[in-house]
Each structure stands twice: as C-alpha cells, then as structure tokens.
Amino acid sequence: MPMIFQYTYMQRALLVGCLLAVLVACLGTVMVHKRLSLIGDALSHSSLAGVALGLLGGFNPIVGAMATCLVAAFAIEGIRKKLGNHSELAVAIVLSTGIGLAGVLSGFVKSSADFNSFLFGSIVAISSFEMYLVSILAVVVLVAFLMLYKELFYISFDEQAAGISGVPVGAVNAIFTILTSVTISIAARTVGALIISSLMVVPVAAAMSIARSYKTTVLWAVFVAVASTLGGLVLSFYQGLKPGGTIVLISVGFFLLFRGIRLIREHGAQVGQKEG
Amino acid sequence: MDKVIEVKDLSFGYTKEKILEHVNFDVERGDFAAVIGDNGVGKSTMVKLLLGVLKPTEGEVRIEGKPLVSISKTKVGYLPQNSGTRAASFPATCEEIVMSSLYKEIGFARFPKKAHKEKVLSALEEVGMQDKAKALIGELSGGQQQRVMLARVLAGDPAILILDEPTTGVDSESVDRLLHILHHLNIEKQVTILMVTHDIDKVGPYANRVLCLSEGACSEEALPHASIVHAHSHAHSHGRDGSTHIHCANCEHEHKHDPSTCAECCHCDEYHEHGHHHEHGHDHQHDHHDGEEKRG
C-alpha cells in the first residue's frame, strides 16, 4: 500500500476532499452560468465572520459559518432585487460586510491560530465528526442537485422564461442558496475560506473550454475538481506543500491546458474550413 | 368570434408616469397580429403585461376567456427579444435547450423520457434544425440560434405564440425563413401569433392584422401607410367577421379569383402536400396595393 494511504488522516483527507470537490463543481456550474461567480467569494468571506462568532461564543465555528453564510446568501438575493440594473453590487456589498465583520471580530478571538486555520483550511486535520458531516452533506446535495438538474439548468439559461414555463424559480433558488451556503461553510473548514470560491469557479471555467454540452460541462468540472484535489493532496503530502493552495493551482493548470486544447481545436477547424 | 387574447383598459407605468394608458385590443384565434410602434413606446412592456411578468396598474388581460393568473397555466409560448444572442454564450446543445421548455410535461424534480426526446427532435425538425440537435448553440449563426429558440417554444405545443422582435439582429435570409416557419404554423397548426416588430416591411405581408402602439394606446386605426400587401381566405380558419379568414402571403403569382392560381404559390403547394385542399374557395381579399392603406 502506498505510504499516503497508511495514514488515517490522509484517508479522511482524500475522502472528504473528493466529496467536496464533486459538490463544489456541481454547485459551481450553476453559479457560473447564473453569472454569479463572485457569490462564492462573498459567502466564504462571510463565513469567516461566523467562524469568529463561533470561536468567541464558544460554539462550533462551522455552525457559526453556516448561519452567517445563509444570512449573507439571502441578503444578496434581497439586495439584488432592490438594486435593479446595478444588481451585481449586491455581491460586493455583502462581501465587504462579511470581510469587515470577520476582521473586527477576529481581533477579539484569543487563539489566532484557530481562526487562521479557516483561512486556508486544514484538510489534513479532519475530525471524524467533520468526515461524517461532509459525507451526509454530499449525499443530500448530490441528490438535490440531480433532482433539480433541469430546473437549475432552465433558471441558469433564462430565469424569466423558466418562471413563465412554471418552474418555481423562487423555491429552487432558495434551495440552491441553502445548499451552496452549507457547502461553503463546511468546505471553509477543510479547504479554506479563501480557496473554496476558486474551487467553485476554476474547474467550471476549465470544463467550459472543452465540453460539448451542459451535461458534459458538469462532468468535466467534477473531473477537474476531483483530479485537482487528489493531485493537490498527493503532491502536498510528498512535497510538504499547503494542500488548499496546491489544489487550486492544479485546477488553474487544468484550465490553461484545456484552453490550449480548445485553441488548437479551433485552429484545426479554421484550417480545415480554408482547405475545404 | 373566438378571442384568445383580450386586453381591456390596460394601464401601466414603472413610475407614476404611465407608459401605457387605457389600451384595448383583442386577438382572435388564428390571427397573425403584428404590433408596431416607435422605440420606447411600451411594446416590450405590453408583452410583459400579457405574460403576467408585470402587473397592470389598471385594466386586465384575459387569455382564452379567462383572467390571466399564471401564464404557465395557459398554452402561451413566448419568444423573448434577442433570445438567440443571449443563448449563444451558454454552453448547451440545441437539444438541451429545447428540452428545457418541456418542464411542465416532465414535471418537478423528474427526468425526461424517450417521448420527450422525440418531441424535442420533432420541434427541431419543424424549424429545420434537426441536424444540429447535438451542436452547441454558440456555434450556430444568429438566424439558426433564433430558429432553435423558436423550436424551444414550439416543443411546448403553444396555441398562442407571443414573439418580441424576433427578427432583430438576424440577417435578411434568416428573417424570411423564420417568417415562413411562423406563417406555416399559423396556417397549418392554427397557432395564433402576436409579434412585436420593427420590421413591418417583412412581417406585414404575413400578418392579417397590424396593431399600432402609439403614445400609450394600441389601435388598428393608427396604422402607418400601406403595410399589408395582400390577403386571402382559407376555409379552414375562422376569421373575425365569421367568415373563413387566414392570411396568405408572399405568393409569387398574381392572385385571381381562381383557386387554382393560389395553389401555385409556394406555401399553398406545401399546404397541398400535407393533404389539404382549397376546395372551399378562395374569396381573395386583395386589399392592396399601390400605396393604398390596408387594415388587415
């Protein structure tokens, strides 16, 4: 058995990392196509405020992160509706509020090491509780994502037309918001609040370069996220690198590779057209 | 008279200032109604009111005789403005996009079945895009994208089709093709069409009615000069005057009061191929030409 699998903490890290990668890629695909790529940033930064509250109040920081994430997510939706043509400002306002609160509250946290572990995550120090929590969450989010696949597709494609066709847009958006908030707050503990939003967007951007349908975009995004996570964990284990950062950098590598493949493909098609 | 859209005393304003004021008009089953008007006069707003996306400050909209509560419970299909262009940046195949309109049939949190896939292919075939079912919509031309978006609406079997400037940003040849498809639907499938358009020169010959939205009011009395070239009747459709009435457009042949001449025109040939006959006579209503104003 390779050395990496001999350690329980690495077995947990690989399992939790892969499960989170699948979830984050599925949710990220919807988020990117709803043109809300930055929501991940706003929510993950807001989750830090919840972490600080948890550490200050003496309750589980993940619960605090979930609470502030949910409030932030619904605040974005609420502000977005009020701002009309400048709806993208809602994300910036919530992100700023979240990071401001986190900054102020973190000043009162006695153990700064505890707080900092949420910034870049501690995927190699996952407790049994966290492993079970992520596993249950993975099942719930995946089932919800598959059941609502066509509704989320339609809303991402054209929200107004989806509403006219009878899709319960408000309810589906609310479910999606809750799933995203819960996923981000849990992932902040493992992958890190500063990194989770990248993992939501970069695999999807890579997938969009190479996919030939919406379905294959989701599948490629999942592949890139899982491959980056596995690659990042293995590399960080053997090379002593920070796992969160390594995972994100590998996913950026996939993005560049897939863009290159796309350019070559497009160039080939152009040459073919000229010769034809 | 079978009114499928009734707009009664409709008023609306985004602020206190009203964009639409006491608008009244009806659209009857089988009509191909073109709605024209200057930019900013409220055409797209009116479409949103017809769809229930906006709520009128006064008045009401009735669809097939019933007050509009939820457009999703009616047989109205809607093709939004620039829908093809907006779809172009979305990484989905034509098949996936058309499938999305079958939401009501498939049901909440359920998966499509083989019958739904066949329906999608049939809708794509109707607009001549069956060969592109697996193609990414972003790789198609503007005209093709618009046809796919029309297929998306048609897959839902609409009895009434509302289109908001579907010819905008589409090349002339594609506009002709799109209008031909709509004309075919209007005659062959009795789909009632209400189309907001700036392109009245192209659309006019296909429409049996032209409604002009001007300074907040909608009327057939305020038509611009001479838009409709000619019209004639078919027995398979019932017109507003109780007689048979469906508009026939763009015939290449001069119409005389002889049914056989009409059968020579392009779409009528096509019509005959589908097993129908114009044996009920063509009481042609040649309301044309030479600069004379025609109200469909």
HADDOCK unambig.tbl for C-alpha pairs under 7 A between the chains (distance, minus, plus):
assign (segid A and resid 147 and name CA) (segid B and resid 109 and name CA) 4.61 0.50 0.50
assign (segid A and resid 147 and name CA) (segid B and resid 110 and name CA) 6.48 0.50 0.50
assign (segid A and resid 148 and name CA) (segid B and resid 109 and name CA) 5.23 0.50 0.50
assign (segid A and resid 150 and name CA) (segid B and resid 100 and name CA) 6.85 0.50 0.50
assign (segid A and resid 154 and name CA) (segid B and resid 100 and name CA) 5.81 0.50 0.50
assign (segid A and resid 157 and name CA) (segid B and resid 90 and name CA) 6.95 0.50 0.50
assign (segid A and resid 164 and name CA) (segid B and resid 71 and name CA) 6.00 0.50 0.50
assign (segid A and resid 164 and name CA) (segid B and resid 72 and name CA) 5.30 0.50 0.50
assign (segid A and resid 165 and name CA) (segid B and resid 72 and name CA) 4.91 0.50 0.50
assign (segid A and resid 165 and name CA) (segid B and resid 101 and name CA) 6.93 0.50 0.50
assign (segid A and resid 165 and name CA) (segid B and resid 103 and name CA) 6.89 0.50 0.50
assign (segid A and resid 165 and name CA) (segid B and resid 104 and name CA) 6.92 0.50 0.50
assign (segid A and resid 166 and name CA) (segid B and resid 72 and name CA) 4.80 0.50 0.50
assign (segid A and resid 166 and name CA) (segid B and resid 104 and name CA) 6.75 0.50 0.50
assign (segid A and resid 208 and name CA) (segid B and resid 91 and name CA) 6.92 0.50 0.50
assign (segid A and resid 212 and name CA) (segid B and resid 136 and name CA) 6.47 0.50 0.50
assign (segid A and resid 213 and name CA) (segid B and resid 91 and name CA) 5.84 0.50 0.50
assign (segid A and resid 213 and name CA) (segid B and resid 92 and name CA) 4.55 0.50 0.50
assign (segid A and resid 213 and name CA) (segid B and resid 93 and name CA) 5.24 0.50 0.50
assign (segid A and resid 213 and name CA) (segid B and resid 136 and name CA) 6.48 0.50 0.50
assign (segid A and resid 214 and name CA) (segid B and resid 91 and name CA) 5.58 0.50 0.50
assign (segid A and resid 214 and name CA) (segid B and resid 92 and name CA) 4.59 0.50 0.50
